[in-house]
Amino acid sequence: MDRAKITVRDGLEKDFPAVARIQQQCAEAAQWPLGDYSGCRLLIAELDGRIAGFCTWRQAAPDEAELLNLGVAPDARRSGLATALLNELERRAAGDIFLEVAEHNHAAAQLYTHRGWVPVGLRKRYYPGDINAIVMKKGSC
């Protein structure tokens, strides 16, 4: 069986419509206005040449980064895109990396835990609808 080809690259403004489409398909992803991505670092994951995933992040301090949003198109899930995006983020970010994940988003929390992220806090009513966020950290190696 042929394996799908995954490529991760820097995102460009021309990628924003594809990011918006994926974001809309992912109810569990933060629903950011497109313009907000211009102030962040954007990684794009392509699956066989098609944009199928993204993550946004920022280097908050010299020794601390923050994963702001990650989404994978529903028809491309379980193909390794989220792992590829996280690998690239971990390669590029300096120091510890933090994220917030909705308390009920068990699939994402499991992915992060499996990759070595640990819960370090809870932000009560962080998301709309009074949904709590688990703060997770991935320490630098």
C-alpha positions in Angstrom: 0.0 0.0 0.0 1.3 3.5 -0.9 1.9 5.9 2.0 0.6 9.4 1.6 3.3 12.1 1.3 3.2 14.6 4.1 5.0 17.9 3.8 5.2 20.6 6.5 6.2 24.2 5.4 5.8 27.8 6.5 2.4 29.2 5.9 1.8 32.2 3.7 -1.0 34.7 3.5 -2.3 32.9 0.3 -2.9 29.8 2.5 -5.4 31.7 4.7 -8.5 30.5 2.8 -7.5 26.9 3.1 -6.7 27.4 6.8 -10.2 29.0 7.2 -11.8 26.0 5.5 -10.1 23.5 7.8 -10.8 25.6 10.8 -14.5 25.7 10.0 -14.5 21.9 9.6 -12.9 21.5 13.0 -15.4 22.4 15.7 -12.7 21.6 18.3 -10.2 24.1 16.9 -10.2 27.7 17.9 -12.2 29.8 15.4 -9.8 32.7 14.8 -10.5 35.5 12.4 -8.1 35.1 9.4 -6.3 38.3 10.0 -5.2 37.2 13.4 -2.9 34.6 11.8 -0.7 37.3 10.2 0.8 38.1 13.6 1.8 34.5 14.3 3.9 31.8 12.9 1.9 29.5 10.7 2.8 26.0 9.7 1.0 24.2 6.9 0.7 20.5 6.5 0.1 19.1 3.0 -1.1 15.6 2.3 -0.2 14.5 -1.3 0.1 18.2 -2.2 -3.2 19.3 -0.7 -3.3 21.6 2.3 -4.9 19.4 5.0 -3.6 20.8 8.3 -2.2 23.8 10.0 -0.8 25.1 13.3 -0.2 28.5 14.6 2.3 29.4 17.3 4.4 32.1 18.7 7.7 32.4 20.5 6.4 34.3 23.6 9.9 34.7 25.2 13.4 33.5 24.3 12.8 30.3 26.3 9.0 29.9 25.9 6.7 29.2 23.0 2.9 28.8 22.7 0.9 26.6 20.4 -2.1 28.7 19.6 -4.2 26.5 17.3 -4.0 23.2 15.4 -6.4 21.7 13.0 -6.5 18.8 10.6 -9.2 18.4 7.9 -11.6 15.6 9.0 -10.9 13.5 5.9 -7.2 13.6 6.6 -7.2 12.7 10.3 -5.1 9.7 11.5 -2.7 10.2 8.6 0.2 11.6 10.7 -0.5 15.3 9.9 -0.9 16.4 13.5 2.3 14.5 14.5 4.2 16.1 11.6 3.0 19.6 12.6 4.0 19.0 16.2 7.4 17.6 15.2 8.1 20.7 13.2 6.9 23.0 16.0 9.1 21.2 18.5 12.1 21.5 16.1 11.5 25.3 15.6 10.4 26.5 19.0 12.9 27.4 21.7 12.4 26.3 25.3 9.2 25.0 26.8 6.1 25.0 24.7 2.6 25.6 26.2 -0.9 25.1 24.9 -4.5 25.1 26.1 -6.8 22.3 25.1 -10.6 22.1 25.9 -11.2 19.8 28.8 -13.7 17.7 26.7 -11.4 17.4 23.7 -10.1 14.0 24.7 -8.6 13.1 21.3 -6.3 16.1 21.3 -5.4 15.7 24.9 -4.5 12.1 24.3 -2.4 13.1 21.3 -0.5 15.7 23.3 0.0 13.3 26.3 1.3 10.6 24.0 3.8 13.0 22.6 5.1 13.9 26.1 3.1 17.0 27.0 2.0 17.2 30.6 -0.9 19.0 32.2 0.3 21.9 34.3 -2.9 23.9 35.1 -6.5 24.5 34.4 -8.1 27.7 33.1 -11.7 27.7 34.2 -14.3 28.9 31.7 -11.6 29.8 29.3 -13.5 28.9 26.1 -16.9 30.1 25.0 -19.7 28.2 26.7 -17.8 28.1 30.0 -15.6 25.3 28.8 -12.5 24.7 30.9 -9.0 24.6 29.3 -6.3 22.2 30.4 -2.9 24.0 30.2 -0.2 21.6 28.9 3.6 21.9 28.7 6.2 20.2 26.6 9.6 20.7 28.1 12.7 21.4 26.0 15.0 18.4 25.5 
